[in-house]
């Protein structure tokens, strides 16, 4: 697989963040920063984004690094909204969206790297242009849209009840 120590650390922390997000989606329908799973997602994603800046297959700053910075900005915005705008129902919409969008964006390099590396010796995809990667990302995008609509409706009910 050819991972550096930083790559291994990055991968382990990233997997932990993804598992925490999935647990949060199952339990709460969203990533809830006040819960253990939400905190693991937030800190794990932040560390994964920062460590990604030290990784590069092709050398130098590249689009993957920009992706990482963007994901980091999304989780930081969500944290700001969570911490500083606790009484704002409107802020919850943006917080939910930022966290869900950061999760979806995190899955893009995850799918690319996993499908082009696993199983070792005979990966599922030849490169990032493989149709399997495209179809998988399309499915994940459809799930993201459906989940975002669900979260919007749920949050609107919470806001109207309060």
Secondary structure as GFF3:
##gff-version 3
##sequence-region A 1 162
A	DSSP	alpha_helix	5	28	.	.	.	ID=ss1
A	DSSP	alpha_helix	36	52	.	.	.	ID=ss2
A	DSSP	alpha_helix	63	84	.	.	.	ID=ss3
A	DSSP	alpha_helix	89	115	.	.	.	ID=ss4
A	DSSP	alpha_helix	131	161	.	.	.	ID=ss5
###
